[in-house]
Amino acid sequence: MNVLELAQMNDLEICMDIIKDGKNFQNEQGFTQWTDDYPNIDTIRGDIQNTKGYVIKIDDKIAGYMCIDFSGEPAYAKIHGTWRAKKPYAVIHRMAFQKEFRGIGLTDITFKLIEKLCIQNDIWYIRVDTDFSNKRMQHILKKNGFANCGKVIFQGSEKLAFDKLLYPRL
């Protein structure tokens, strides 16, 4: 059974291990989106303390970590391009999975669970960004119905900005 739930402070170490796996995976793919400084343990601790850190579990085993922020992202106020809606939105940051769970379609499952969580919170719109070099995530986003809306500056560098409308009335 696949479950998306809030990360707990006692999950911090495994969440950091997952982030480290993500950094290594990026390096294996030939690019660096995440650095030694970001995301770091303070970032993940802050996510968890502010109830923005989530884990996905498969049969009660933590398989992935991400930040889902229902308060938006200040960096998204300025976009070179156009967001498709001006409604309240959730933003997804720092999505990573343990290497043993890669290649089983977990990202698609996770996005479906995130969408369900958003709708349960009466949020019908999602925004996300990724590096230009992260072709894998760009493909996953497009495959999951996200549209490229332009570019934003996040963490000091230009990123590709994507969004997804969850309900046709937006």
VMD Tcl script that draws the C-alpha trace (Angstrom):
set ca {
  {0.00 0.00 0.00}
  {1.29 3.47 -0.95}
  {0.75 6.27 1.56}
  {1.74 9.94 1.61}
  {2.01 11.35 5.12}
  {3.69 14.10 7.10}
  {7.28 13.35 8.01}
  {8.02 13.17 11.72}
  {11.13 14.46 13.44}
  {12.26 10.86 14.05}
  {12.24 10.46 10.22}
  {14.85 13.21 9.79}
  {17.83 10.88 9.35}
  {16.17 8.70 6.71}
  {14.84 11.80 4.92}
  {18.40 13.16 4.77}
  {19.64 9.80 3.46}
  {17.02 10.04 0.71}
  {18.15 13.58 -0.15}
  {21.76 12.32 -0.32}
  {20.58 9.50 -2.63}
  {18.91 12.16 -4.77}
  {22.09 14.21 -4.97}
  {24.07 11.11 -5.97}
  {21.46 10.20 -8.57}
  {21.72 13.69 -10.09}
  {25.48 13.30 -10.30}
  {25.05 9.89 -11.97}
  {22.78 11.57 -14.53}
  {25.52 14.10 -15.28}
  {24.22 17.23 -13.55}
  {24.11 18.94 -10.17}
  {20.86 20.61 -9.14}
  {21.33 20.15 -5.40}
  {24.58 21.24 -3.78}
  {26.32 20.46 -0.51}
  {24.56 23.53 0.93}
  {21.06 22.84 -0.38}
  {19.06 21.01 0.63}
  {20.78 20.42 3.95}
  {19.69 18.98 7.28}
  {18.41 22.37 8.47}
  {16.24 22.65 5.34}
  {14.67 19.25 5.93}
  {14.32 19.84 9.68}
  {12.54 23.12 8.90}
  {10.21 21.36 6.45}
  {9.27 18.81 9.11}
  {8.87 21.39 11.90}
  {6.65 23.53 9.66}
  {4.50 20.54 8.59}
  {5.69 20.79 4.98}
  {7.88 17.68 4.92}
  {6.18 14.54 3.58}
  {7.24 10.95 3.11}
  {5.82 8.38 0.77}
  {5.68 4.91 2.21}
  {5.38 1.62 0.39}
  {4.16 -1.13 2.69}
  {5.13 0.98 5.73}
  {8.71 1.58 4.47}
  {9.74 5.16 3.70}
  {10.57 5.28 0.01}
  {10.71 9.01 -0.68}
  {10.72 12.53 0.71}
  {9.40 15.87 -0.53}
  {8.31 19.28 0.67}
  {4.70 20.20 -0.11}
  {4.05 23.81 0.82}
  {0.47 25.06 0.79}
  {1.54 28.63 1.51}
  {3.12 29.07 -1.93}
  {6.64 30.11 -2.91}
  {7.70 33.79 -2.78}
  {10.22 33.23 -5.58}
  {7.32 32.40 -7.90}
  {5.90 35.95 -7.69}
  {8.23 36.93 -10.54}
  {8.15 34.69 -13.57}
  {9.58 35.20 -17.03}
  {6.53 33.72 -18.68}
  {3.01 33.23 -17.33}
  {1.49 30.99 -14.70}
  {-1.80 29.54 -15.95}
  {-3.76 30.60 -12.85}
  {-3.57 33.04 -9.98}
  {-5.37 30.78 -7.51}
  {-3.92 29.47 -4.24}
  {-1.47 26.68 -5.00}
  {0.75 24.05 -3.49}
  {4.42 24.00 -4.39}
  {6.52 20.85 -4.46}
  {10.20 21.06 -3.60}
  {12.96 18.57 -2.80}
  {11.35 15.40 -4.19}
  {13.67 12.42 -3.91}
  {13.41 8.64 -3.61}
  {15.56 5.90 -2.17}
  {17.52 4.21 -4.94}
  {15.94 0.82 -4.23}
  {12.54 2.24 -5.22}
  {13.58 3.80 -8.53}
  {12.20 2.43 -11.77}
  {8.86 1.23 -10.37}
  {6.77 4.28 -11.33}
  {6.91 5.76 -7.84}
  {7.05 9.34 -9.10}
  {3.73 8.92 -10.92}
  {2.19 7.32 -7.82}
  {3.55 10.16 -5.68}
  {2.11 12.86 -7.93}
  {-1.32 11.20 -7.78}
  {-1.12 11.12 -3.97}
  {0.01 14.78 -3.89}
  {-2.93 15.75 -6.09}
  {-5.32 13.90 -3.76}
  {-3.77 15.69 -0.75}
  {-4.12 19.06 -2.48}
  {-7.78 18.48 -3.30}
  {-8.43 17.37 0.29}
  {-6.97 20.73 1.34}
  {-9.14 22.57 -1.24}
  {-6.08 23.45 -3.34}
  {-6.67 22.83 -7.04}
  {-3.39 24.06 -8.47}
  {0.28 22.96 -8.17}
  {3.50 24.72 -9.12}
  {7.02 23.29 -9.26}
  {10.44 24.19 -10.65}
  {13.45 22.23 -11.82}
  {16.86 22.85 -13.35}
  {17.32 23.07 -17.10}
  {19.72 20.12 -16.89}
  {17.22 17.89 -15.04}
  {15.73 16.38 -18.19}
  {14.38 13.37 -16.29}
  {12.23 15.54 -13.99}
  {11.08 17.67 -16.94}
  {9.89 14.48 -18.67}
  {8.16 13.24 -15.49}
  {6.41 16.58 -14.99}
  {5.13 16.69 -18.57}
  {4.05 13.04 -18.37}
  {2.06 13.90 -15.24}
  {0.18 16.79 -16.86}
  {2.37 19.74 -15.86}
  {2.92 22.54 -18.36}
  {6.09 24.59 -18.78}
  {5.14 28.18 -17.92}
  {8.50 29.95 -18.15}
  {11.43 30.61 -15.84}
  {11.81 31.65 -12.20}
  {14.77 32.42 -9.98}
  {14.91 29.96 -7.07}
  {17.83 29.50 -4.67}
  {19.83 32.02 -6.69}
  {19.58 30.41 -10.11}
  {17.18 30.29 -13.02}
  {14.83 27.29 -13.09}
  {12.14 26.03 -15.41}
  {8.69 26.67 -13.95}
  {5.81 24.20 -14.35}
  {2.22 24.15 -13.17}
  {-0.78 21.87 -13.18}
  {-4.45 22.67 -12.89}
  {-6.28 20.03 -10.92}
  {-9.79 21.22 -11.61}
  {-11.13 22.61 -14.90}
  {-12.86 25.58 -13.25}
  {-9.53 27.34 -12.52}
}
mol new
graphics top color blue
foreach p $ca { graphics top sphere $p radius 0.5 }
foreach p [lrange $ca 0 end-1] q [lrange $ca 1 end] { graphics top cylinder $p $q radius 0.2 }
display resetview
